[in-house]
């Protein structure tokens, strides 16, 4: 069994892979949650103001997609590194 030394603690390769898998899913969930929180606050602001131009609303929606896109990017990077390390350590 291969091990990885991190801060004087020994982690098995399987445990490290499990951590990467769980973190890649957690990142996606957090990205979606942050997007919903942002959209909720925007909807409250729109309700307080009354009306908002459509182009401003579309721009705000595009900005609210950024956390989800970044979380998907980090998840893909994590999963790709997982595949790379699995193939490399065979």
N, C-alpha and C positions, 0 to 999 in steps of 0.2 A: 504494500500500500504506500502510495506517495503522500508526503506531507508538505505543508507550506509553513514556513516560520514567519509569524507576524507578532511583533512586540514580545518576543520570548515565550510565546504560547504556540503550541503545535496544533494546527488544524489539519484534518484530513482533507484530501481532495474532494471527497464526496460531500463533506460538510460545507466546504467553500462553495461548491456548485449549488448546493441547496440554498445557501444564503443569497447567492447571485440570482437564482430563480425567484425567490421570494421578494427580493428587493425590486426586481424588474416589474413584477406585478404590482407591488405597493406604489411604485412611481406612477404607473398609469392611473391607479385609483386616486392618488393624491392630485394628479393633474386634472382629472375630471371634476373632483370635488372643488378645487380652487376655481375652475371655470364656472361651475354653478354658483359658487359664492359671489364671484364677480358679476355674473349676470343678474343675480338677485339684488345686489346693491345698485346696479344700473337701473333695474326696473323700479326700485324704490325712488331713485332720483328722478326718473321720468314721471312717475306718479306725482311727485312733489311739484315739478315744474309745470306739468300739464301737457305740453306737446314739444316734440323734438324733431328737427329736420331729419328726413330719411337718410341723407348721406352721413350725417353725424352718427346716427344709430348703426348704420352699416359699418362705419369705421370702428365703433366701439365693439361691435360683435366680432370683427376681425381681430382686434386686440385681445378679446377674451379667449380666442382660440389658441393663443400662444402657449399658455401653460400645458394644454393638452398636447400640442405639437412637440414641445420640448420633452414632455414625459414619454411620448412615443419614441422620440429619438434616443433618449437615454435607455429606454427599455430594449430597443433594437441593438444598441451598443452592448448592453449587458448580455443579451441572449447570444449575440455574435461572438463575444469573448468567451462565453460558456462553451459554445461549439468549438471554437478555436482551441481552448485549453483541453477539452475532452479529446479531440483528435490528436493533439500534440502529446498528450500523456498516455497514449495507448501503447 
